[in-house]
């Protein structure tokens, strides 16, 4: 009979490192949250991946969802031992992420006595609400998911010393 002998101490040490890595996941979660944060920034730079629907004809020129940069600047990443999160706390972010219709509202001038639309003046205008297309900025591509998977594999390789 042929016997194969394994240095059980080395195997036990490797399993111990693997167990510790499975319990102390904060470094991995931090890496994942950074990958997601970078992906969201790339979504803004590319104006969507896939590209977001544009403005209606005659709408404002410029980069979608980046008029003042408030939404883009509000994106933050967080992580702990169990979670990797990227998000925003702006109330209006959800309608841009998911799309929807704004409620009807009244528009009044802020810094003048009247509003001017198409050569006509008015003290107020009743706006019927707007249809906002979904522009998912909090989204990951397949390439982003592959990068997260690679980060997990790298983490485990580092833990096991390989």
C-alpha positions in Angstrom: 0.0 0.0 0.0 1.2 3.5 -0.8 0.6 6.2 1.7 0.4 9.9 1.2 1.2 12.0 4.2 0.1 15.6 4.6 1.6 18.0 7.0 -1.6 18.4 9.0 -0.3 21.4 10.9 0.1 23.4 7.6 -3.4 22.4 6.5 -4.8 23.4 9.9 -3.0 26.7 9.8 -4.4 27.4 6.3 -7.9 26.5 7.4 -7.5 28.7 10.4 -6.5 31.7 8.2 -9.5 30.9 6.0 -11.8 30.8 9.0 -10.5 34.1 10.3 -11.0 35.7 6.8 -14.5 34.4 6.7 -15.2 36.0 10.2 -13.3 39.2 9.7 -14.6 40.4 6.3 -14.3 44.2 6.8 -11.3 44.6 4.5 -13.1 42.7 1.7 -16.3 44.7 2.2 -14.3 47.9 2.1 -12.8 46.8 -1.3 -16.2 45.9 -2.6 -17.7 49.2 -1.6 -14.9 51.1 -3.4 -15.5 49.1 -6.5 -19.2 49.9 -6.4 -18.4 53.6 -5.7 -16.1 53.8 -8.7 -18.8 52.1 -10.9 -21.4 54.7 -9.9 -18.9 57.5 -10.7 -18.4 55.8 -14.1 -22.1 55.7 -14.6 -22.2 59.5 -14.2 -19.2 60.1 -16.5 -20.7 57.9 -19.3 -24.2 59.2 -18.6 -25.4 55.7 -18.0 -24.1 52.2 -18.8 -26.3 51.6 -20.8 -26.8 55.2 -21.8 -29.6 57.0 -20.1 -32.5 58.4 -22.0 -31.9 62.0 -23.0 -33.9 65.1 -22.3 -37.0 65.9 -24.4 -36.4 68.1 -27.5 -35.9 71.7 -26.4 -34.7 70.5 -23.0 -31.6 71.8 -21.2 -28.2 71.1 -22.8 -25.5 69.6 -20.6 -24.7 66.4 -18.9 -27.7 64.3 -17.6 -28.2 64.3 -13.8 -25.2 66.7 -13.4 -26.6 70.2 -13.8 -25.1 71.4 -10.5 -23.3 68.2 -9.5 -25.3 67.8 -6.3 -26.6 64.3 -6.9 -23.2 63.0 -8.2 -21.5 64.6 -5.2 -23.9 63.1 -2.7 -22.9 59.5 -3.6 -21.1 57.9 -0.7 -19.7 54.5 0.1 -19.8 52.7 3.4 -18.9 49.2 4.7 -18.6 47.2 7.8 -17.9 43.5 8.5 -21.2 42.4 6.9 -22.1 45.0 4.3 -20.8 47.0 1.3 -23.1 49.9 0.4 -23.1 52.8 -2.0 -26.0 55.3 -2.0 -27.3 58.8 -1.5 -29.6 60.4 1.0 -31.1 63.0 -1.5 -34.9 62.8 -1.6 -35.1 63.4 -5.3 -32.6 60.6 -6.2 -35.2 57.9 -6.3 -37.2 59.4 -9.1 -34.0 59.6 -11.2 -33.0 56.1 -10.3 -36.4 54.5 -11.0 -38.3 57.0 -13.1 -41.8 58.2 -12.4 -44.1 61.2 -12.7 -43.8 64.3 -10.5 -46.9 65.7 -9.0 -48.7 68.7 -10.5 -47.5 72.0 -8.9 -47.6 75.7 -9.1 -44.6 77.7 -10.4 -44.1 81.2 -9.0 -41.3 83.7 -9.7 -38.6 83.8 -7.0 -36.6 86.9 -8.0 -39.1 88.8 -10.2 -42.7 90.0 -10.2 -43.7 87.7 -13.1 -42.7 84.7 -15.1 -42.0 84.9 -18.8 -42.9 82.0 -21.1 -42.9 82.3 -24.9 -43.3 86.1 -24.8 -46.1 86.0 -22.3 -46.0 87.0 -18.6 -47.8 85.4 -15.7 -47.7 85.7 -11.9 -47.9 81.9 -11.7 -48.1 78.8 -13.9 -49.8 75.5 -13.1 -47.3 72.7 -14.1 -49.0 69.4 -14.8 -46.1 67.3 -13.6 -43.3 65.7 -15.5 -42.6 62.2 -16.7 -39.1 61.4 -15.6 -37.4 58.4 -17.4 -35.5 56.0 -15.2 -31.8 56.8 -15.2 -30.3 54.2 -13.0 -27.1 55.7 -11.6 -26.9 53.1 -8.8 -26.2 50.2 -11.1 -23.5 47.7 -11.7 -22.5 46.3 -15.1 -21.4 42.7 -15.6 -17.9 43.9 -15.7 -18.3 45.5 -12.3 -19.7 42.2 -10.9 -16.7 40.4 -12.4 -14.4 42.9 -10.7 -16.1 42.3 -7.3 -15.7 38.5 -7.9 -12.0 39.0 -8.6 -11.7 41.1 -5.4 -13.1 38.2 -3.4 -10.8 35.7 -5.1 -7.8 38.0 -4.5 -8.8 38.4 -0.8 -8.9 34.7 -0.3 -5.6 34.2 -2.1 -3.9 36.8 0.1 -5.4 35.1 3.2 -4.1 31.7 2.2 -0.8 33.1 1.2 -1.0 32.3 -2.5 
